[in-house]
Amino acid sequence: MKYCIECGAKLTEKECINFGLSEGMIPYCPICNEFRFPVFNIAVSMVIFNADYSKSLLIQQYGKKRNILVAGYVNKAESLEQALVREISEEINLDILDYKFNASEYFEKSNTLICNFIVRAKNEKFTLSQEVDYAEWYSIKNAKEVILKDSLAERFFDKALAKVCKKDYLLSA
């Protein structure tokens, strides 16, 4: 961030001290006399498994033939968990059993911190919304083969597999 989001003035750097402790050099607006901490978007994404973790649901969106994860932005005043439930409902209308945090990663292209969750579905019945072009349940082995390569979706998927699946068994099925 080079300019103040309030007044447009060029930012300088100034040491920020809170409760006697330094937070380091932080962008500072000399006109507003305010520190300007980094601003970025927050989103959730989900590695969705069926109840016994033998299949994973991947989607395609925006006319692109690439298999990715269900994801969406967190709205103002919404928790990550609320956004997760809302996005699953909005995009694929799938009933979920439970979920747990998987990993997070900053995605520079959209200036977004993406918080990924492992989700277990009650059943394999879903309904596509207008936001999703296509969705399919894949065996773990097939999901690994068809997920968008060298993508954030693939990295989250691999981390989820390491946490919840007996990879050798499921990848051979």
Backbone as a chain_set.jsonl record, in Angstrom:
{"seq": "MKYCIECGAKLTEKECINFGLSEGMIPYCPICNEFRFPVFNIAVSMVIFNADYSKSLLIQQYGKKRNILVAGYVNKAESLEQALVREISEEINLDILDYKFNASEYFEKSNTLICNFIVRAKNEKFTLSQEVDYAEWYSIKNAKEVILKDSLAERFFDKALAKVCKKDYLLSA", "coords": {"N": [[0.855, -1.165, 0.0], [0.706, 2.082, -1.019], [-0.51, 4.53, -0.904], [-2.762, 6.524, 1.06], [-5.841, 5.139, 2.031], [-7.941, 6.708, 2.746], [-7.482, 9.534, 2.303], [-5.767, 9.698, 0.146], [-3.14, 10.556, 0.243], [0.441, 10.237, -0.058], [1.935, 7.545, 1.591], [4.086, 7.25, 4.44], [6.608, 5.588, 6.395], [6.363, 4.601, 9.757], [7.302, 3.95, 13.1], [5.254, 1.829, 14.943], [3.903, 1.803, 18.094], [2.408, -0.115, 20.483], [0.958, -0.49, 23.591], [3.454, -0.255, 24.77], [5.031, -1.927, 23.241], [6.792, -2.509, 20.233], [5.415, -2.657, 16.985], [6.791, -2.593, 14.764], [7.863, -1.042, 11.654], [5.325, 0.659, 10.124], [3.028, 1.442, 7.481], [2.124, 4.868, 7.276], [-0.077, 7.642, 7.424], [0.629, 10.916, 6.948], [-1.108, 13.046, 6.726], [-3.695, 12.295, 7.662], [-2.848, 11.453, 10.096], [-2.726, 8.741, 10.897], [-2.105, 5.228, 11.261], [-1.839, 2.915, 8.594], [-2.767, -0.075, 8.196], [-2.151, -3.177, 6.432], [-4.547, -4.019, 3.92], [-6.717, -6.527, 2.864], [-8.551, -9.072, 1.056], [-10.716, -11.671, 2.313], [-11.32, -15.098, 2.047], [-13.065, -18.252, 1.893], [-12.401, -21.684, 1.266], [-13.194, -25.041, 0.334], [-12.358, -28.41, 0.837], [-14.223, -30.92, -0.05], [-15.5, -33.888, 1.17], [-17.142, -37.112, 0.88], [-19.144, -38.936, 3.303], [-17.538, -41.097, 4.228], [-15.011, -40.421, 3.452], [-14.159, -41.383, 0.975], [-14.618, -40.249, -1.462], [-14.387, -37.152, -3.311], [-15.749, -33.921, -3.866], [-15.639, -31.94, -6.689], [-15.726, -28.873, -8.516], [-16.701, -26.947, -11.46], [-16.483, -23.694, -12.805], [-17.586, -20.534, -14.213], [-17.438, -20.981, -16.961], [-15.076, -22.298, -17.416], [-13.176, -25.165, -18.018], [-12.05, -26.558, -15.697], [-11.22, -28.327, -12.814], [-11.976, -27.456, -9.601], [-12.099, -26.258, -6.155], [-14.981, -25.699, -4.054], [-15.606, -22.356, -3.193], [-15.52, -19.034, -1.755], [-15.994, -15.522, -1.028], [-15.673, -13.997, 2.218], [-18.18, -12.29, 3.845], [-18.73, -8.953, 5.166], [-18.863, -8.746, 8.685], [-19.255, -11.454, 8.978], [-18.437, -14.715, 10.083], [-15.711, -17.053, 9.453], [-16.722, -19.637, 9.523], [-19.474, -19.232, 9.163], [-19.436, -18.204, 6.569], [-18.467, -20.432, 5.187], [-20.589, -22.338, 5.454], [-22.643, -20.866, 4.197], [-21.605, -20.488, 1.567], [-21.395, -23.156, 0.626], [-24.076, -23.854, 0.679], [-25.126, -21.921, -1.136], [-23.747, -22.487, -3.559], [-23.802, -25.307, -4.121], [-25.774, -26.49, -2.63], [-25.572, -28.527, -0.549], [-25.855, -30.861, 2.073], [-24.1, -30.804, 5.136], [-22.039, -32.725, 7.352], [-19.884, -32.217, 9.141], [-17.037, -30.066, 9.741], [-13.619, -28.944, 9.553], [-10.763, -26.889, 10.177], [-8.282, -26.631, 7.655], [-6.0, -25.419, 6.185], [-4.279, -22.318, 5.364], [-3.643, -19.781, 2.92], [-2.074, -17.06, 1.322], [-3.26, -15.459, -1.56], [-1.943, -13.887, -4.061], [-2.791, -12.87, -6.566], [-5.485, -12.044, -6.341], [-5.308, -10.577, -4.043], [-5.965, -11.891, -1.601], [-6.558, -13.598, 1.424], [-6.894, -16.926, 1.776], [-8.782, -19.203, 3.461], [-8.854, -22.493, 4.147], [-10.983, -25.332, 4.502], [-11.712, -28.647, 5.657], [-14.368, -30.553, 4.727], [-17.09, -32.656, 5.516], [-19.611, -34.357, 3.934], [-23.126, -35.033, 4.439], [-24.495, -36.679, 2.683], [-24.361, -37.643, -0.795], [-25.864, -36.011, -2.384], [-26.474, -33.193, -4.294], [-27.288, -29.9, -5.469], [-26.881, -27.892, -8.215], [-26.14, -24.418, -8.375], [-26.656, -21.293, -10.127], [-24.147, -20.292, -10.106], [-22.336, -22.306, -10.466], [-21.034, -24.367, -12.975], [-20.661, -27.09, -13.333], [-20.432, -30.084, -11.426], [-18.977, -32.84, -9.705], [-18.728, -35.966, -7.991], [-15.739, -37.517, -7.228], [-13.625, -40.406, -7.09], [-10.994, -40.63, -4.705], [-8.517, -41.088, -5.91], [-9.113, -40.439, -8.627], [-9.91, -37.771, -8.307], [-7.521, -36.621, -7.531], [-6.187, -36.831, -9.923], [-7.669, -35.192, -11.68], [-7.967, -32.647, -10.593], [-7.233, -29.146, -10.807], [-4.032, -28.642, -11.883], [-0.987, -27.689, -10.213], [-2.095, -25.676, -8.641], [-3.691, -23.586, -6.159], [-5.922, -24.91, -5.216], [-5.172, -27.598, -5.618], [-3.002, -27.759, -3.836], [-4.286, -27.328, -1.34], [-5.998, -29.543, -1.403], [-4.165, -31.703, -1.353], [-3.032, -31.291, 1.204], [-5.289, -31.749, 2.772], [-5.796, -34.443, 2.2], [-3.562, -35.633, 3.397], [-4.228, -35.254, 6.027], [-6.692, -36.557, 6.535], [-7.054, -38.942, 5.152], [-6.214, -42.343, 4.369], [-3.847, -42.418, 2.415], [-2.451, -44.248, 0.601], [-4.156, -46.474, 0.418], [-6.6, -45.282, -0.481], [-5.817, -44.019, -2.848], [-5.294, -46.12, -4.485], [-7.697, -47.195, -5.017]], "CA": [[0.0, 0.0, 0.0], [1.552, 3.26, -1.161], [-1.281, 5.748, -0.68], [-3.789, 6.43, 2.09], [-7.154, 4.762, 1.501], [-8.909, 7.743, 3.121], [-7.257, 10.862, 1.693], [-4.96, 9.569, -1.058], [-1.779, 11.052, 0.442], [1.506, 9.237, -0.091], [2.243, 7.044, 2.929], [5.462, 7.111, 4.893], [6.663, 4.52, 7.387], [6.579, 5.1, 11.105], [7.241, 2.862, 14.079], [3.978, 1.764, 15.667], [4.103, 1.25, 19.433], [1.156, -0.406, 21.19], [1.17, -1.028, 24.934], [4.885, -0.272, 25.039], [5.723, -2.864, 22.354], [6.867, -2.062, 18.835], [4.893, -3.521, 15.933], [7.671, -2.383, 13.63], [7.576, 0.074, 10.769], [3.994, 0.484, 9.536], [2.623, 2.581, 6.646], [1.522, 5.929, 8.091], [-0.539, 8.798, 6.66], [0.959, 12.142, 7.681], [-2.251, 13.966, 6.643], [-4.731, 11.796, 8.58], [-2.189, 11.068, 11.347], [-3.196, 7.387, 11.187], [-1.416, 4.09, 10.667], [-2.639, 2.227, 7.576], [-2.381, -1.476, 8.171], [-2.494, -3.814, 5.157], [-5.942, -4.383, 3.677], [-6.836, -7.607, 1.888], [-9.804, -9.822, 1.076], [-10.695, -12.967, 2.994], [-12.213, -16.06, 1.412], [-13.011, -19.632, 2.359], [-12.513, -22.739, 0.266], [-13.502, -26.288, 1.004], [-12.137, -29.738, 0.272], [-15.443, -31.607, 0.386], [-15.483, -35.346, 1.075], [-18.363, -37.792, 1.307], [-19.113, -39.283, 4.728], [-16.447, -42.021, 4.589], [-13.778, -39.882, 2.877], [-13.743, -42.156, -0.201], [-14.82, -39.422, -2.651], [-14.304, -35.709, -3.12], [-16.56, -33.157, -4.809], [-14.956, -30.848, -7.374], [-16.648, -28.093, -9.345], [-16.213, -26.099, -12.543], [-17.205, -22.422, -12.803], [-17.265, -19.422, -15.106], [-17.169, -21.465, -18.307], [-13.727, -22.875, -17.513], [-13.153, -26.619, -17.842], [-11.006, -26.908, -14.738], [-11.815, -28.807, -11.569], [-11.497, -26.674, -8.458], [-12.844, -26.412, -4.914], [-16.0, -24.706, -3.714], [-14.957, -21.251, -2.486], [-16.195, -17.753, -1.857], [-15.525, -14.461, -0.136], [-16.303, -13.788, 3.511], [-18.869, -10.996, 3.897], [-18.525, -8.132, 6.362], [-19.541, -9.206, 9.908], [-19.494, -12.891, 8.867], [-17.302, -15.544, 10.495], [-15.283, -18.023, 8.443], [-17.641, -20.771, 9.57], [-20.731, -18.817, 8.533], [-19.179, -18.103, 5.136], [-18.353, -21.799, 4.688], [-21.94, -22.902, 5.354], [-23.374, -20.099, 3.189], [-21.082, -20.774, 0.227], [-21.798, -24.511, 0.239], [-25.513, -23.774, 0.403], [-25.355, -21.133, -2.346], [-23.166, -23.036, -4.782], [-24.148, -26.701, -4.431], [-26.883, -26.926, -1.772], [-25.181, -29.829, -0.018], [-25.926, -30.97, 3.533], [-22.805, -31.189, 5.673], [-21.969, -33.352, 8.678], [-18.942, -31.486, 9.975], [-15.923, -29.42, 9.05], [-12.505, -28.52, 10.398], [-9.784, -26.08, 9.474], [-7.229, -27.381, 6.979], [-4.799, -24.606, 5.962], [-4.563, -21.019, 4.761], [-2.58, -19.295, 2.051], [-2.342, -15.78, 0.677], [-3.323, -15.559, -3.017], [-1.584, -12.526, -4.475], [-3.527, -12.44, -7.757], [-6.701, -11.327, -5.928], [-5.046, -9.959, -2.742], [-6.909, -12.596, -0.743], [-6.17, -14.676, 2.325], [-7.865, -17.998, 1.605], [-8.818, -20.12, 4.602], [-9.416, -23.735, 3.626], [-11.566, -26.262, 5.459], [-12.07, -30.007, 5.262], [-15.807, -30.684, 4.976], [-17.65, -33.981, 5.295], [-21.016, -34.239, 3.546], [-24.064, -36.043, 4.968], [-24.764, -37.596, 1.576], [-23.758, -37.177, -2.042], [-26.875, -35.289, -3.16], [-26.253, -31.753, -4.371], [-28.006, -29.175, -6.512], [-26.061, -26.792, -8.709], [-26.701, -23.074, -8.505], [-26.217, -20.631, -11.363], [-22.729, -19.957, -9.944], [-21.521, -23.488, -10.755], [-21.358, -24.971, -14.264], [-20.592, -28.547, -13.285], [-19.853, -30.665, -10.211], [-18.995, -34.302, -9.72], [-18.003, -36.701, -6.963], [-14.654, -38.324, -7.79], [-12.842, -41.195, -6.147], [-9.826, -39.839, -4.304], [-7.512, -41.254, -6.968], [-9.513, -39.655, -9.795], [-9.885, -36.349, -7.94], [-6.105, -36.231, -7.574], [-5.792, -36.745, -11.332], [-8.4, -34.18, -12.454], [-7.961, -31.314, -9.982], [-6.376, -28.204, -11.519], [-2.631, -28.868, -11.509], [-0.154, -26.556, -9.774], [-3.021, -24.638, -8.185], [-3.989, -23.518, -4.735], [-6.881, -25.997, -4.967], [-4.418, -28.846, -5.502], [-2.217, -27.733, -2.589], [-5.222, -27.564, -0.232], [-6.471, -30.929, -1.524], [-3.094, -32.579, -0.872], [-2.931, -31.146, 2.659], [-6.457, -32.416, 3.352], [-5.565, -35.89, 2.094], [-2.576, -36.018, 4.408], [-4.84, -35.184, 7.352], [-7.891, -37.365, 6.77], [-7.161, -40.166, 4.369], [-5.136, -43.308, 4.247], [-3.585, -42.11, 0.999], [-2.088, -45.381, -0.233], [-5.355, -47.269, 0.189], [-7.592, -44.552, -1.269], [-5.302, -43.697, -4.176], [-5.291, -47.326, -5.309], [-9.091, -47.621, -5.254]], "C": [[0.905, 1.234, 0.0], [0.832, 4.556, -0.824], [-2.391, 5.487, 0.334], [-5.135, 6.106, 1.451], [-8.224, 5.792, 1.837], [-8.719, 9.036, 2.337], [-6.41, 10.825, 0.42], [-3.531, 10.058, -0.928], [-0.772, 9.908, 0.369], [1.859, 8.85, 1.349], [3.742, 7.068, 3.187], [5.486, 5.885, 5.796], [7.015, 5.117, 8.729], [6.484, 3.912, 12.055], [5.933, 2.966, 14.85], [4.232, 1.08, 17.01], [2.746, 1.127, 20.115], [1.483, -1.047, 22.525], [2.652, -1.197, 25.241], [5.69, -1.209, 24.156], [5.691, -2.358, 20.919], [6.268, -3.112, 17.912], [5.733, -3.383, 14.672], [7.264, -1.167, 12.821], [6.298, -0.22, 9.991], [3.704, 1.676, 8.626], [1.805, 3.589, 7.471], [1.125, 7.083, 7.183], [-0.25, 10.064, 7.462], [-0.183, 13.173, 7.651], [-3.335, 13.566, 7.652], [-4.177, 11.515, 9.977], [-2.679, 9.707, 11.832], [-2.274, 6.357, 10.551], [-2.372, 3.43, 9.679], [-2.118, 0.799, 7.447], [-2.827, -2.11, 6.86], [-3.974, -4.21, 5.096], [-5.961, -5.471, 2.613], [-8.189, -8.28, 2.051], [-9.619, -11.11, 1.866], [-11.727, -13.862, 2.321], [-12.072, -17.412, 2.109], [-13.031, -20.543, 1.142], [-12.636, -24.049, 1.014], [-13.074, -27.5, 0.189], [-13.293, -30.563, 0.822], [-15.312, -33.092, 0.108], [-16.876, -35.89, 1.362], [-18.141, -38.288, 2.736], [-17.949, -40.188, 5.112], [-15.098, -41.627, 3.965], [-13.286, -40.672, 1.652], [-13.901, -41.375, -1.505], [-14.678, -37.949, -2.284], [-15.094, -35.014, -4.231], [-15.745, -31.999, -5.376], [-15.952, -30.154, -8.289], [-15.907, -27.413, -10.489], [-17.095, -24.864, -12.569], [-16.747, -21.508, -13.922], [-16.858, -19.874, -16.504], [-15.797, -22.083, -18.5], [-13.791, -24.358, -17.184], [-11.981, -27.019, -16.949], [-11.691, -27.264, -13.42], [-11.151, -28.128, -10.379], [-12.37, -26.973, -7.24], [-13.955, -25.375, -4.814], [-15.314, -23.627, -2.886], [-15.792, -19.989, -2.623], [-15.668, -16.779, -0.817], [-16.338, -14.406, 1.153], [-16.917, -12.387, 3.498], [-18.541, -10.262, 5.188], [-19.413, -8.664, 7.487], [-19.862, -10.699, 9.886], [-18.251, -13.644, 9.339], [-16.905, -16.465, 9.345], [-16.264, -19.181, 8.367], [-18.983, -20.428, 8.923], [-20.57, -18.727, 7.02], [-19.096, -19.488, 4.499], [-19.737, -22.399, 4.459], [-22.735, -22.193, 4.253], [-22.909, -20.439, 1.783], [-21.466, -22.165, -0.25], [-23.279, -24.522, -0.119], [-25.787, -23.056, -0.914], [-24.889, -21.828, -3.623], [-23.64, -24.437, -5.127], [-25.261, -27.275, -3.554], [-26.676, -28.347, -1.236], [-25.284, -29.806, 1.499], [-24.59, -31.459, 4.069], [-22.931, -31.787, 7.075], [-21.096, -32.528, 9.614], [-17.852, -30.869, 9.108], [-14.847, -29.087, 10.065], [-11.514, -27.752, 9.535], [-8.703, -26.964, 8.868], [-5.945, -26.563, 6.876], [-5.227, -23.244, 5.423], [-3.364, -20.614, 3.911], [-3.014, -17.968, 1.437], [-2.254, -15.974, -0.829], [-3.142, -14.158, -3.586], [-2.425, -12.002, -5.631], [-4.781, -11.637, -7.409], [-6.55, -10.645, -4.568], [-5.968, -10.553, -1.675], [-6.21, -13.615, 0.145], [-7.262, -15.732, 2.223], [-7.693, -18.991, 2.746], [-9.556, -21.376, 4.164], [-9.867, -24.66, 4.748], [-11.754, -27.627, 4.821], [-13.522, -30.188, 5.678], [-16.231, -32.116, 4.672], [-19.141, -33.83, 5.046], [-21.859, -35.354, 4.158], [-24.346, -37.113, 3.928], [-24.165, -36.995, 0.317], [-24.742, -36.422, -2.936], [-26.586, -33.789, -3.124], [-27.097, -31.185, -5.509], [-27.163, -27.988, -6.932], [-26.831, -25.483, -8.72], [-26.25, -22.506, -9.848], [-24.743, -20.253, -11.293], [-21.804, -21.094, -10.377], [-21.988, -24.119, -12.065], [-21.49, -26.487, -14.176], [-19.993, -28.959, -11.952], [-19.956, -32.174, -10.304], [-18.226, -34.838, -8.517], [-16.979, -37.578, -7.668], [-14.083, -39.208, -6.699], [-11.619, -40.341, -5.801], [-8.745, -39.912, -5.377], [-7.865, -40.397, -8.183], [-9.499, -38.156, -9.502], [-8.461, -35.827, -8.015], [-5.64, -36.043, -9.016], [-6.433, -35.555, -12.05], [-8.406, -32.781, -11.841], [-6.957, -30.426, -10.733], [-4.94, -28.301, -11.006], [-1.913, -27.565, -11.155], [-1.002, -25.375, -9.308], [-3.13, -24.647, -6.67], [-4.965, -24.629, -4.356], [-6.147, -27.319, -4.773], [-3.606, -28.883, -4.206], [-3.12, -27.983, -1.372], [-5.712, -29.013, -0.235], [-5.425, -31.895, -0.97], [-2.932, -32.491, 0.65], [-4.094, -31.842, 3.355], [-6.279, -33.929, 3.313], [-4.61, -36.376, 3.168], [-3.19, -36.058, 5.803], [-5.946, -36.207, 7.576], [-7.925, -38.714, 6.084], [-5.954, -41.068, 4.522], [-4.775, -43.29, 2.768], [-3.306, -43.351, 0.146], [-3.307, -46.229, -0.571], [-6.316, -46.561, -0.759], [-7.105, -44.242, -2.682], [-5.268, -44.931, -5.082], [-6.7, -47.788, -5.668], [-9.619, -47.093, -6.583]], "O": [[1.746, 1.413, 0.881], [1.466, 5.56, -0.5], [-2.892, 4.369, 0.449], [-5.524, 6.718, 0.456], [-9.313, 5.75, 1.266], [-9.673, 9.574, 1.775], [-6.343, 11.817, -0.305], [-2.771, 9.985, -1.894], [-1.088, 8.763, 0.692], [2.055, 9.71, 2.207], [4.552, 6.926, 2.271], [4.467, 5.211, 5.94], [7.849, 6.017, 8.832], [5.693, 2.992, 11.846], [5.557, 4.031, 15.34], [4.707, -0.054, 17.069], [2.031, 2.112, 20.301], [2.208, -2.041, 22.58], [3.056, -2.161, 25.891], [6.91, -1.287, 24.298], [4.675, -1.84, 20.456], [6.565, -4.301, 18.029], [5.426, -3.98, 13.64], [6.43, -0.367, 13.245], [6.206, -1.226, 9.286], [4.083, 2.802, 8.949], [0.925, 3.217, 8.247], [1.876, 7.466, 6.285], [-0.819, 10.263, 8.535], [-0.207, 14.082, 8.481], [-3.829, 14.407, 8.404], [-4.939, 11.357, 10.931], [-3.004, 9.529, 13.006], [-1.734, 6.565, 9.464], [-3.581, 3.396, 9.91], [-1.177, 0.512, 6.706], [-3.778, -1.636, 6.238], [-4.559, -4.667, 6.077], [-5.299, -5.352, 1.582], [-8.881, -8.086, 3.05], [-8.496, -11.577, 2.061], [-12.855, -13.446, 2.059], [-11.096, -17.673, 2.814], [-13.614, -20.205, 0.112], [-12.238, -24.161, 2.173], [-13.386, -27.606, -0.997], [-13.337, -30.868, 2.014], [-15.052, -33.511, -1.02], [-17.693, -35.227, 2.001], [-17.071, -38.081, 3.308], [-17.418, -40.064, 6.216], [-14.158, -42.423, 3.959], [-12.098, -40.622, 1.334], [-13.378, -41.788, -2.54], [-14.825, -37.553, -1.127], [-15.106, -35.46, -5.378], [-15.222, -31.175, -4.625], [-16.9, -30.769, -8.776], [-14.68, -27.312, -10.497], [-18.307, -24.957, -12.38], [-15.673, -21.682, -14.497], [-16.035, -19.232, -17.156], [-15.397, -22.363, -19.63], [-14.392, -24.756, -16.186], [-11.056, -27.712, -17.373], [-12.618, -26.584, -12.979], [-9.939, -28.214, -10.181], [-13.258, -27.825, -7.287], [-13.875, -24.305, -5.416], [-14.534, -23.934, -1.984], [-16.657, -19.889, -3.493], [-14.992, -17.16, 0.138], [-17.526, -14.726, 1.173], [-16.239, -11.412, 3.173], [-18.128, -10.869, 6.176], [-20.578, -8.994, 7.262], [-20.662, -11.165, 10.697], [-17.13, -13.245, 9.023], [-17.658, -16.639, 8.387], [-16.6, -19.651, 7.28], [-19.558, -21.252, 8.212], [-21.462, -19.128, 6.272], [-19.598, -19.694, 3.394], [-20.017, -22.913, 3.376], [-23.423, -22.845, 3.467], [-23.735, -20.656, 0.896], [-21.826, -22.339, -1.414], [-23.681, -25.132, -1.11], [-26.589, -23.526, -1.722], [-25.564, -21.763, -4.65], [-23.862, -24.738, -6.3], [-25.646, -28.432, -3.726], [-27.499, -29.238, -1.449], [-24.854, -28.847, 2.14], [-24.008, -32.404, 3.538], [-23.798, -31.41, 7.863], [-21.5, -32.183, 10.725], [-17.766, -31.122, 7.907], [-15.107, -28.962, 11.262], [-11.44, -27.946, 8.322], [-8.26, -27.93, 9.49], [-4.913, -26.961, 7.416], [-6.389, -23.041, 5.071], [-2.235, -21.042, 4.147], [-4.178, -17.786, 1.081], [-1.302, -16.573, -1.329], [-4.071, -13.35, -3.591], [-2.741, -10.813, -5.674], [-5.109, -10.666, -8.092], [-7.537, -10.183, -3.996], [-6.654, -9.833, -0.949], [-5.378, -14.396, -0.319], [-8.42, -15.467, 2.547], [-6.613, -19.54, 2.964], [-10.745, -21.326, 3.847], [-9.227, -24.758, 5.795], [-11.931, -27.748, 3.608], [-13.868, -29.999, 6.844], [-15.785, -32.712, 3.691], [-19.853, -33.24, 5.858], [-21.38, -36.468, 4.37], [-24.425, -38.3, 4.244], [-23.528, -35.942, 0.37], [-24.472, -36.219, -4.12], [-26.469, -33.195, -2.052], [-27.554, -31.914, -6.39], [-26.774, -27.17, -6.098], [-28.021, -25.448, -9.033], [-25.544, -23.17, -10.607], [-24.146, -19.924, -12.318], [-20.621, -20.868, -10.629], [-23.177, -24.376, -12.252], [-22.321, -27.092, -14.854], [-19.139, -28.258, -11.409], [-20.887, -32.718, -10.897], [-17.228, -34.264, -8.082], [-17.319, -38.303, -8.603], [-14.052, -38.826, -5.529], [-11.266, -39.429, -6.548], [-8.129, -38.899, -5.709], [-7.001, -39.7, -8.713], [-9.117, -37.361, -10.36], [-8.222, -34.722, -8.502], [-4.795, -35.192, -9.293], [-5.813, -34.966, -12.935], [-8.809, -31.825, -12.503], [-5.945, -30.918, -11.234], [-4.678, -28.066, -9.826], [-2.189, -26.503, -11.712], [-0.662, -24.218, -9.555], [-2.715, -25.593, -5.999], [-4.842, -25.222, -3.285], [-6.468, -28.078, -3.859], [-3.532, -29.923, -3.551], [-2.765, -28.754, -0.48], [-5.825, -29.633, 0.822], [-5.757, -32.8, -0.205], [-2.72, -33.509, 1.308], [-3.913, -32.456, 4.407], [-6.579, -34.617, 4.288], [-4.835, -37.42, 3.78], [-2.73, -36.807, 6.665], [-6.122, -36.681, 8.698], [-8.763, -39.552, 6.42], [-4.835, -40.618, 4.768], [-5.326, -44.049, 1.971], [-3.878, -43.485, -0.936], [-3.474, -46.653, -1.714], [-6.793, -47.156, -1.725], [-7.906, -44.208, -3.615], [-5.219, -44.802, -6.305], [-6.878, -48.662, -6.517], [-10.767, -47.355, -6.939]]}, "num_chains": 1, "name": "protein.A"}
